[in-house]
Amino acid sequence: MHIYRKIYEFAASAGALEGYVYGKKDLDLDSLRNWVDNLVAGFRRLPGDVADEIQPGLDMTIGRAIRSLAAQESGEHEILEKLGSLVKGALPHSPDDFNKKKWFEGDL
């Protein structure tokens, strides 16, 4: 698979997870096991320079998903630990933290 496709597939899955868990109540975290396992495996297969480049955005996207899930989970959970392994920087303050500046056409 071409690297651009790998990046897209990974990013789409990470963003979809964030959207899926946002604001949900009573989610069964165990039902997310395959999704999260695939995310972790997909990230590990990315070349190091690619992973380093996308890390700040990943920290925000996965961080917001962690904040959403942690709001309903009262303790440690394997899913939260696995997602946390993808985050290298600080977690966003809340699942609503969308303060990251986005790129726009002039930056290409």
C-alpha positions as CSV (number, residue, x, y, z in Angstrom):
1,M,0.0,0.0,0.0
2,H,1.3,3.4,-0.9
3,I,2.4,5.6,2.1
4,Y,-0.2,8.3,1.2
5,R,-3.0,5.8,1.4
6,K,-1.6,4.4,4.7
7,I,-1.6,8.0,6.1
8,Y,-5.1,8.6,4.9
9,E,-6.5,5.4,6.2
10,F,-4.9,5.9,9.6
11,A,-6.1,9.5,9.9
12,A,-9.6,8.7,8.7
13,S,-9.9,6.0,11.3
14,A,-8.5,8.1,14.1
15,G,-10.9,11.0,13.2
16,A,-13.9,8.6,13.0
17,L,-13.1,7.2,16.4
18,E,-13.0,10.7,17.9
19,G,-16.4,11.5,16.3
20,Y,-17.9,8.2,17.3
21,V,-17.0,8.5,21.0
22,Y,-17.6,12.3,21.3
23,G,-20.5,13.0,23.8
24,K,-21.6,9.4,24.0
25,K,-22.8,8.0,27.3
26,D,-22.6,4.4,28.3
27,L,-20.3,3.2,25.6
28,D,-18.9,-0.3,26.0
29,L,-15.2,0.4,25.8
30,D,-14.6,-3.3,25.1
31,S,-16.6,-3.0,21.9
32,L,-13.8,-0.5,20.6
33,R,-11.1,-3.1,21.1
34,N,-10.6,-4.0,17.4
35,W,-10.8,-0.4,16.2
36,V,-8.2,0.7,18.8
37,D,-5.9,-2.3,18.1
38,N,-6.0,-1.5,14.4
39,L,-5.2,2.2,15.1
40,V,-2.2,1.3,17.2
41,A,-1.0,-1.2,14.6
42,G,-1.5,1.3,11.8
43,F,0.4,4.0,13.6
44,R,3.3,1.6,14.3
45,R,3.5,0.7,10.6
46,L,4.0,4.4,9.6
47,P,7.6,5.4,8.8
48,G,9.1,7.3,11.7
49,D,9.4,10.7,9.9
50,V,5.7,10.5,9.0
51,A,4.7,9.6,12.5
52,D,6.8,12.5,13.8
53,E,5.2,14.9,11.3
54,I,1.6,14.0,12.2
55,Q,2.2,13.6,16.0
56,P,0.9,17.1,17.0
57,G,-2.4,16.5,15.2
58,L,-2.7,12.9,16.4
59,D,-2.1,14.1,20.0
60,M,-5.1,16.4,19.7
61,T,-7.4,13.9,17.9
62,I,-6.7,10.9,20.0
63,G,-6.4,13.1,23.1
64,R,-10.0,14.4,22.6
65,A,-11.2,10.8,22.1
66,I,-9.4,9.8,25.4
67,R,-11.0,12.8,27.2
68,S,-14.5,11.7,25.9
69,L,-14.0,8.1,27.0
70,A,-12.4,9.0,30.3
71,A,-15.4,11.1,31.2
72,Q,-17.5,8.0,31.3
73,E,-14.9,5.5,32.6
74,S,-14.3,5.6,36.4
75,G,-10.9,3.9,36.3
76,E,-8.1,2.6,34.1
77,H,-9.1,0.7,31.1
78,E,-7.0,-1.1,28.5
79,I,-8.5,0.9,25.7
80,L,-7.6,4.2,27.3
81,E,-4.0,2.8,27.9
82,K,-3.7,1.8,24.3
83,L,-4.9,5.1,23.0
84,G,-2.6,6.9,25.4
85,S,0.3,5.0,24.0
86,L,-0.2,7.0,20.7
87,V,0.0,10.4,22.5
88,K,3.4,11.9,23.0
89,G,2.4,15.5,24.0
90,A,-0.1,16.9,26.5
91,L,-3.7,15.8,26.3
92,P,-6.2,18.5,25.3
93,H,-8.0,19.9,28.3
94,S,-11.4,18.5,27.2
95,P,-13.1,16.7,24.3
96,D,-14.2,20.1,23.1
97,D,-10.6,21.5,22.8
98,F,-10.4,22.5,19.1
99,N,-8.0,25.4,19.5
100,K,-5.3,23.9,17.2
101,K,-4.6,26.2,14.2
102,K,-5.3,24.4,10.9
103,W,-3.3,24.6,7.8
104,F,-4.7,26.4,4.7
105,E,-4.0,26.5,1.0
106,G,-1.1,29.0,1.3
107,D,0.9,26.6,3.4
108,L,1.2,23.9,0.8
